[in-house]
Amino acid sequence: MIIKTKIPTNSILRTVFFVQVFSMGMMAHAESGYTVRQKQRDSSVLEITYTPPLSNGVSFRKLRARGVEWGLQDQVELPHCETSTAPLKKDGDGDWILPPDCQRVIWTITPPSIRDGTYDASTQASASINQGNIILLSEPTSLLRMREADTPNSVLRPTSSSTKLLGATPRDIGGWQIPGENNAPEFFVVGTPEVVDQDIGDFTVRYVADDWRRVRNLGLMSSHAKVLRYLTRVVYADTQVPEKDQSLLVVWIGIDAQKGHAGGAAGSRSFLANYLINDEKEAPDHLAPTLMILAHEQFHQLTDALRGNRPGLPTWINESIAQYYGLRAMQYASPKSATAEKLIQHFIDPSRSIKNRFVGEVLDRNQLGTLAYSQGATFWAELDRALHTLSGGSTDLEKHIPELLKMNFPQDGSLPPAFLAQLSRWDDGRIEQLIEKYVGNARSSSGG
């Protein structure tokens, strides 16, 4: 499961995305789920109450913020049972131990106040932005989960109408959807920022920005609309997006260009996006890499929706195919950009030597991620070109993407046998050679 993007490219960026939030003032429910409220004495402090699934009354259970396993910072403060002020104890693995008789758990989150231009969204941290006008609430760093079981239907609600909560996917029973364990994380906004709605194809997108003047001057909303239309066609083809997945939210937050990067992370249906500020002279050159990273994260988000509760894609597949179509979407949204062409040449280079392949070699997650952006993007570009050539222009990679993204993948991370069988209809050694060169042995991957 991929939750952030880091793509350093000269003075280019790293863009972070969450999909956020709409307001609902609903009373807390007794059923399993979460509530949030702003402290009366300090509205920047959030109090979270979690009602876990019913216990058998005997067994101790474990809680954790799932982002910790992804390398994110835990922001949960002093969780305790509703009937006691004593903090829960931790075990040797860092999990909070929930006593059998504990029916509700309460903890606080103190989002740090971030100065304008300093929030790197790839940290995916809860944060107070724009003098508290936007309080980001990060599910992976700030909400504890049961370790034993997935709770795909869990909901986050405001405790009362005095706390305004924005989320990506509203629930019929009130509140906002918490993603399942196999899904990408989600991000929420507490507060009353200006929200702008826009219908883009099958989607209703709600935008929140730390500075609407800057966002409008950069044309970010119209650029995102182009990217979303293009990638929706790639991922869903002619199929309508299911109604439950049609609500998205994008939050734009500026980051100072002097930092030399921007961050990017797509939530399950939420999206947090850095954009560069304080560099008006170079602003036109920054738009292409911003769109590249935005599109990369948008592809992740659409893929997450398409796969539903299926297991996550192998890391190299997830990152490399998102990077390839991120580049394609960038080119589509800014077709005359010289910077866009330079980025394509940087990431897609068939002449680049291959030191490692994705399957059959011992590579850690960081190595796989690094290879995915260049070597992986080149592989998909070369496969796309080969399919177009061999079919005489009647097909290309895009026609295979919706089905590929819904397939089950072997545990070793190789390409699915069903996909390889589709490719074998062209009895030509070039496709097999491509797979062997970039991925691993094509015949062993197909079980041959």
C-alpha positions as CSV (number, residue, x, y, z in Angstrom):
1,M,0.0,0.0,0.0
2,I,1.5,3.3,-1.0
3,I,0.8,6.3,1.0
4,K,3.2,9.0,-0.1
5,T,5.5,10.1,-2.9
6,K,9.0,11.5,-2.8
7,I,10.3,12.4,-6.2
8,P,13.3,14.7,-6.0
9,T,14.2,16.1,-9.5
10,N,16.5,19.1,-9.4
11,S,14.3,22.0,-8.2
12,I,11.3,19.9,-8.8
13,L,8.8,18.7,-6.2
14,R,7.4,16.1,-4.1
15,T,3.7,16.6,-3.8
16,V,1.4,15.3,-1.0
17,F,-2.2,14.6,-1.3
18,F,-5.1,13.8,1.0
19,V,-8.7,13.9,0.2
20,Q,-10.6,15.8,2.8
21,V,-13.6,16.8,4.3
22,F,-17.1,18.2,4.5
23,S,-18.9,19.4,7.6
24,M,-21.4,17.5,9.6
25,G,-22.6,18.1,13.2
26,M,-23.9,14.8,14.4
27,M,-24.3,13.4,17.9
28,A,-22.1,10.5,18.9
29,H,-23.5,7.0,18.5
30,A,-23.0,4.1,20.8
31,E,-22.0,1.7,18.0
32,S,-18.4,0.9,17.1
33,G,-16.6,3.9,15.6
34,Y,-14.9,7.2,16.4
35,T,-15.9,10.6,17.5
36,V,-13.9,13.8,17.5
37,R,-14.4,17.1,19.4
38,Q,-12.3,20.3,19.8
39,K,-11.4,21.0,23.4
40,Q,-13.3,24.0,24.8
41,R,-10.2,25.6,26.5
42,D,-8.0,25.0,23.4
43,S,-9.7,24.4,20.1
44,S,-6.4,23.3,18.5
45,V,-6.5,20.1,20.7
46,L,-8.7,17.3,19.4
47,E,-10.2,14.7,21.7
48,I,-10.9,11.3,20.0
49,T,-13.2,8.7,21.5
50,Y,-13.2,5.2,20.1
51,T,-15.9,2.6,20.7
52,P,-14.3,-0.8,19.7
53,P,-16.3,-3.8,18.6
54,L,-17.8,-5.8,21.5
55,S,-15.4,-7.8,23.5
56,N,-15.8,-11.3,24.9
57,G,-15.2,-9.8,28.3
58,V,-12.1,-11.9,28.9
59,S,-9.4,-11.3,26.3
60,F,-7.0,-8.4,26.3
61,R,-6.9,-6.7,22.9
62,K,-4.3,-4.5,21.1
63,L,-4.5,-1.1,19.6
64,R,-2.2,0.8,17.3
65,A,-2.0,3.7,14.8
66,R,-1.4,1.8,11.6
67,G,0.8,4.5,10.1
68,V,3.5,3.6,12.6
69,E,4.2,0.4,10.6
70,W,4.7,2.6,7.5
71,G,7.3,4.8,9.2
72,L,4.9,7.6,10.1
73,Q,5.0,9.4,13.5
74,D,2.5,8.3,16.1
75,Q,0.5,11.3,17.3
76,V,-1.7,9.6,19.8
77,E,-1.4,11.1,23.3
78,L,-2.3,9.2,26.6
79,P,-5.0,6.8,25.5
80,H,-7.1,5.7,28.5
81,C,-10.4,3.9,29.2
82,E,-13.5,6.2,29.6
83,T,-13.8,5.0,33.2
84,S,-10.2,5.8,34.2
85,T,-7.6,8.5,33.7
86,A,-4.7,6.0,33.9
87,P,-3.1,5.6,30.5
88,L,-3.2,2.2,28.8
89,K,-0.1,0.1,29.0
90,K,2.1,-0.8,26.0
91,D,3.5,-4.2,25.2
92,G,7.0,-4.9,23.8
93,D,5.8,-4.3,20.2
94,G,4.6,-0.8,21.1
95,D,0.9,-1.7,20.9
96,W,-1.6,-0.3,23.5
97,I,-3.2,-3.0,25.6
98,L,-7.0,-2.8,25.9
99,P,-8.5,-4.4,29.1
100,P,-11.5,-6.7,28.5
101,D,-13.9,-4.4,30.4
102,C,-12.8,-1.2,28.5
103,Q,-15.8,-0.1,26.4
104,R,-14.5,3.2,25.2
105,V,-11.0,4.6,24.7
106,I,-10.2,8.3,24.8
107,W,-7.1,10.1,23.7
108,T,-6.0,13.5,22.5
109,I,-4.2,14.8,19.4
110,T,-2.3,18.1,19.6
111,P,-1.7,19.0,15.9
112,P,1.4,21.3,15.8
113,S,0.9,24.8,14.5
114,I,2.6,25.1,11.1
115,R,3.9,28.3,9.6
116,D,2.9,29.2,6.1
117,G,5.0,27.5,3.5
118,T,6.5,24.9,5.9
119,Y,4.1,22.0,5.9
120,D,5.5,19.0,4.0
121,A,2.4,16.9,3.2
122,S,4.4,13.7,2.8
123,T,4.8,13.5,6.5
124,Q,1.0,12.8,6.6
125,A,0.9,14.3,10.1
126,S,-2.1,15.9,11.8
127,A,-1.4,19.7,11.7
128,S,-2.9,23.1,12.4
129,I,-2.5,25.2,9.3
130,N,-3.3,28.8,8.4
131,Q,-3.6,29.9,12.0
132,G,-5.9,27.1,12.9
133,N,-8.4,27.7,10.0
134,I,-7.5,24.2,8.7
135,I,-6.8,21.4,11.2
136,L,-5.7,18.3,9.4
137,L,-6.6,15.1,11.1
138,S,-4.6,12.2,9.8
139,E,-6.2,8.7,10.2
140,P,-2.9,6.7,10.0
141,T,-1.1,8.8,12.6
142,S,-3.9,9.8,14.9
143,L,-6.6,7.0,15.1
144,L,-6.0,3.8,17.0
145,R,-7.2,0.6,15.4
146,M,-7.8,-3.0,16.6
147,R,-4.9,-5.2,15.6
148,E,-6.9,-8.4,15.5
149,A,-9.6,-7.4,12.9
150,D,-10.3,-5.1,10.0
151,T,-13.3,-2.7,10.5
152,P,-14.1,-1.6,7.0
153,N,-17.4,0.0,8.0
154,S,-16.1,2.2,10.8
155,V,-17.1,5.8,10.9
156,L,-15.7,9.1,12.2
157,R,-18.3,11.6,13.6
158,P,-18.1,15.0,15.3
159,T,-19.3,14.7,18.9
160,S,-21.6,17.7,18.5
161,S,-22.6,20.5,16.2
162,S,-19.9,22.7,17.8
163,T,-17.2,20.7,16.0
164,K,-17.2,20.9,12.2
165,L,-15.8,17.9,10.5
166,L,-15.0,17.5,6.8
167,G,-14.4,14.1,5.2
168,A,-14.2,12.4,1.8
169,T,-16.9,9.8,1.9
170,P,-20.2,10.5,3.8
171,R,-22.1,7.7,5.4
172,D,-25.9,7.3,5.3
173,I,-25.8,6.8,9.1
174,G,-23.9,10.1,9.5
175,G,-20.2,10.9,9.7
176,W,-17.4,10.0,7.4
177,Q,-16.0,6.7,6.2
178,I,-12.9,5.2,7.8
179,P,-11.0,3.1,5.2
180,G,-10.5,-0.6,5.7
181,E,-7.1,-2.2,6.6
182,N,-6.3,-3.0,2.9
183,N,-7.2,0.5,1.7
184,A,-5.1,3.6,1.6
185,P,-5.3,6.0,4.6
186,E,-7.8,8.8,4.9
187,F,-7.5,12.4,6.0
188,F,-10.0,14.8,7.5
189,V,-10.4,18.5,8.2
190,V,-11.7,20.0,11.4
191,G,-12.9,23.6,11.2
192,T,-14.8,25.8,8.8
193,P,-12.5,26.6,5.8
194,E,-14.0,27.8,2.5
195,V,-15.0,24.8,0.4
196,V,-15.4,24.9,-3.4
197,D,-17.3,22.1,-5.2
198,Q,-16.7,21.0,-8.7
199,D,-18.3,18.2,-10.8
200,I,-15.6,16.4,-12.8
201,G,-16.9,13.5,-14.9
202,D,-18.5,11.0,-12.4
203,F,-16.9,12.7,-9.5
204,T,-17.9,15.4,-7.1
205,V,-14.7,17.0,-5.9
206,R,-14.6,19.3,-2.9
207,Y,-11.6,21.6,-2.7
208,V,-10.1,23.2,0.4
209,A,-7.1,25.6,0.2
210,D,-4.8,27.4,2.6
211,D,-4.8,30.4,0.3
212,W,-7.4,30.5,-2.5
213,R,-5.8,33.5,-4.2
214,R,-2.6,31.6,-4.8
215,V,-4.4,28.4,-5.9
216,R,-6.5,30.2,-8.4
217,N,-3.6,32.2,-9.8
218,L,-1.7,28.9,-10.5
219,G,-4.7,27.3,-12.2
220,L,-4.5,24.2,-10.0
221,M,-8.1,23.3,-10.0
222,S,-8.4,23.3,-13.8
223,S,-5.2,21.3,-14.1
224,H,-6.4,18.8,-11.6
225,A,-9.7,18.5,-13.5
226,K,-7.8,17.6,-16.7
227,V,-5.7,15.0,-14.8
228,L,-8.7,13.4,-13.2
229,R,-10.6,13.1,-16.4
230,Y,-7.7,11.5,-18.2
231,L,-6.9,9.0,-15.4
232,T,-10.5,8.1,-14.9
233,R,-10.6,7.0,-18.5
234,V,-7.4,4.9,-18.0
235,V,-8.5,3.2,-14.8
236,Y,-12.2,2.8,-15.4
237,A,-12.4,2.8,-19.2
238,D,-16.0,3.0,-20.2
239,T,-17.3,1.8,-16.9
240,Q,-19.1,4.3,-14.6
241,V,-17.4,4.9,-11.3
242,P,-19.5,3.3,-8.5
243,E,-21.6,5.9,-6.6
244,K,-19.9,5.1,-3.3
245,D,-16.6,6.1,-4.8
246,Q,-17.7,9.4,-6.5
247,S,-17.0,11.8,-3.6
248,L,-13.4,13.1,-3.4
249,L,-11.8,15.9,-1.5
250,V,-8.6,17.8,-2.3
251,V,-6.7,20.1,0.1
252,W,-4.1,22.5,-1.3
253,I,-1.3,23.6,1.0
254,G,1.6,25.8,-0.1
255,I,5.2,24.9,0.6
256,D,8.1,27.4,0.1
257,A,10.1,26.8,-3.1
258,Q,13.3,27.3,-1.1
259,K,12.8,23.8,0.4
260,G,13.3,22.4,-3.1
261,H,10.5,19.9,-2.9
262,A,6.8,19.3,-2.3
263,G,5.1,16.3,-0.8
264,G,2.4,14.1,-2.1
265,A,0.1,11.4,-0.5
266,A,-3.3,10.2,-1.7
267,G,-5.8,9.1,0.8
268,S,-8.4,6.4,0.1
269,R,-10.8,9.1,-1.2
270,S,-9.0,12.2,0.2
271,F,-6.1,14.1,-1.2
272,L,-3.5,16.5,0.3
273,A,-1.5,18.5,-2.2
274,N,1.6,20.7,-1.7
275,Y,2.2,23.4,-4.3
276,L,5.2,25.7,-4.5
277,I,5.1,29.3,-3.3
278,N,7.4,32.3,-3.1
279,D,9.0,31.7,-6.5
280,E,6.8,33.5,-9.0
281,K,9.6,33.9,-11.5
282,E,9.9,30.1,-11.9
283,A,6.2,29.3,-11.4
284,P,5.6,28.1,-15.0
285,D,8.5,25.6,-14.7
286,H,7.0,24.2,-11.4
287,L,3.6,23.4,-12.9
288,A,4.7,20.3,-14.8
289,P,6.3,18.5,-11.9
290,T,3.4,19.5,-9.7
291,L,1.1,17.9,-12.2
292,M,3.3,14.8,-12.4
293,I,3.2,14.2,-8.7
294,L,-0.4,15.1,-8.5
295,A,-1.3,12.7,-11.2
296,H,0.9,9.9,-9.7
297,E,-1.1,10.2,-6.4
298,Q,-4.4,10.5,-8.2
299,F,-3.7,7.2,-10.0
300,H,-3.1,5.6,-6.6
301,Q,-6.4,6.9,-5.4
302,L,-8.4,5.7,-8.4
303,T,-6.6,2.3,-8.2
304,D,-7.5,2.0,-4.5
305,A,-11.2,2.6,-5.3
306,L,-11.2,0.2,-8.2
307,R,-9.6,-2.6,-6.2
308,G,-11.9,-2.2,-3.2
309,N,-11.0,-4.7,-0.5
310,R,-8.6,-6.7,-2.6
311,P,-5.0,-6.9,-1.2
312,G,-2.7,-4.1,-2.1
313,L,-0.7,-4.2,-5.3
314,P,3.0,-5.3,-5.1
315,T,5.1,-2.2,-4.4
316,W,6.9,-2.1,-7.7
317,I,3.7,-2.5,-9.7
318,N,1.9,0.1,-7.6
319,E,4.6,2.8,-7.9
320,S,5.8,2.1,-11.4
321,I,2.5,2.1,-13.1
322,A,1.4,5.2,-11.2
323,Q,4.6,6.9,-12.3
324,Y,4.1,6.0,-15.9
325,Y,0.5,7.2,-16.1
326,G,1.4,10.2,-13.9
327,L,3.8,11.2,-16.7
328,R,1.2,10.6,-19.3
329,A,-1.4,12.6,-17.5
330,M,1.1,15.5,-16.9
331,Q,1.8,15.5,-20.7
332,Y,-2.0,15.5,-21.4
333,A,-2.6,18.4,-19.0
334,S,0.4,20.5,-20.2
335,P,1.0,19.4,-23.8
336,K,3.3,22.3,-24.8
337,S,5.5,22.3,-21.7
338,A,9.2,21.9,-22.3
339,T,9.7,21.0,-18.6
340,A,7.1,18.2,-19.0
341,E,9.1,16.7,-21.9
342,K,12.3,16.9,-19.8
343,L,10.6,15.0,-17.0
344,I,9.5,12.3,-19.4
345,Q,13.0,11.9,-20.8
346,H,14.3,11.8,-17.2
347,F,12.0,9.0,-16.0
348,I,11.6,7.0,-19.3
349,D,14.9,6.1,-20.7
350,P,15.2,2.7,-22.5
351,S,19.0,3.2,-22.8
352,R,19.4,3.2,-19.1
353,S,21.3,0.1,-17.8
354,I,19.5,-2.4,-15.7
355,K,21.2,-3.4,-12.4
356,N,18.3,-5.1,-10.7
357,R,15.1,-6.6,-11.7
358,F,11.9,-6.5,-9.7
359,V,11.3,-10.2,-9.2
360,G,13.7,-12.9,-8.0
361,E,16.2,-10.5,-6.3
362,V,16.5,-9.4,-2.7
363,L,15.4,-5.7,-2.7
364,D,14.2,-3.7,0.3
365,R,11.1,-1.4,0.0
366,N,13.2,1.7,-0.6
367,Q,15.2,0.1,-3.4
368,L,11.9,-1.1,-5.0
369,G,10.4,2.4,-4.7
370,T,13.5,4.0,-6.3
371,L,13.6,1.5,-9.2
372,A,9.9,1.9,-9.8
373,Y,10.1,5.5,-10.8
374,S,12.7,5.2,-13.5
375,Q,13.1,1.5,-14.4
376,G,9.4,0.7,-13.8
377,A,8.1,3.7,-15.8
378,T,10.4,2.7,-18.6
379,F,9.2,-0.8,-18.6
380,W,5.5,0.2,-18.9
381,A,6.4,2.7,-21.6
382,E,8.3,0.1,-23.6
383,L,5.5,-2.5,-23.2
384,D,2.9,0.1,-24.3
385,R,5.0,0.8,-27.4
386,A,5.4,-2.9,-28.2
387,L,1.7,-3.6,-27.9
388,H,0.9,-0.7,-30.2
389,T,3.5,-1.9,-32.7
390,L,2.6,-5.6,-32.7
391,S,-1.1,-4.9,-32.9
392,G,-0.7,-2.5,-35.8
393,G,-2.1,0.2,-33.7
394,S,-5.3,-1.6,-32.7
395,T,-4.4,-1.9,-29.0
396,D,-2.1,-0.5,-26.3
397,L,-1.4,-0.9,-22.6
398,E,-4.3,1.4,-21.7
399,K,-6.8,-1.1,-22.9
400,H,-5.4,-3.7,-20.4
401,I,-5.1,-1.5,-17.4
402,P,-8.7,-1.7,-15.8
403,E,-8.5,-5.5,-15.9
404,L,-4.9,-5.7,-14.7
405,L,-5.6,-3.5,-11.7
406,K,-8.3,-5.9,-10.5
407,M,-6.2,-9.0,-10.8
408,N,-4.7,-11.1,-8.0
409,F,-0.9,-10.9,-8.0
410,P,1.5,-13.8,-7.1
411,Q,3.1,-13.4,-3.7
412,D,6.5,-12.9,-5.2
413,G,5.3,-9.7,-6.8
414,S,5.5,-11.0,-10.4
415,L,3.0,-10.2,-13.1
416,P,-0.3,-12.1,-12.9
417,P,-0.5,-15.2,-15.1
418,A,-3.8,-14.0,-16.6
419,F,-2.1,-10.8,-17.7
420,L,0.9,-12.7,-19.2
421,A,-1.6,-14.9,-21.1
422,Q,-3.2,-11.8,-22.6
423,L,0.2,-10.7,-23.8
424,S,1.1,-14.1,-25.3
425,R,-1.5,-13.7,-28.0
426,W,1.2,-11.8,-29.9
427,D,3.7,-14.6,-30.6
428,D,6.6,-12.3,-30.6
429,G,9.7,-12.5,-28.5
430,R,9.9,-8.8,-27.9
431,I,7.4,-8.7,-25.1
432,E,8.9,-11.7,-23.3
433,Q,12.3,-10.1,-23.6
434,L,11.0,-6.8,-22.1
435,I,9.6,-8.7,-19.1
436,E,12.8,-10.7,-18.6
437,K,14.9,-7.5,-18.9
438,Y,12.9,-5.3,-16.5
439,V,10.8,-7.6,-14.3
440,G,12.3,-11.1,-14.1
441,N,12.0,-14.4,-15.9
442,A,8.8,-14.2,-17.9
443,R,8.3,-18.0,-18.2
444,S,8.7,-18.6,-14.5
445,S,6.3,-15.7,-13.8
446,S,3.7,-17.3,-15.9
447,G,4.2,-20.7,-14.4
448,G,5.7,-22.1,-17.6
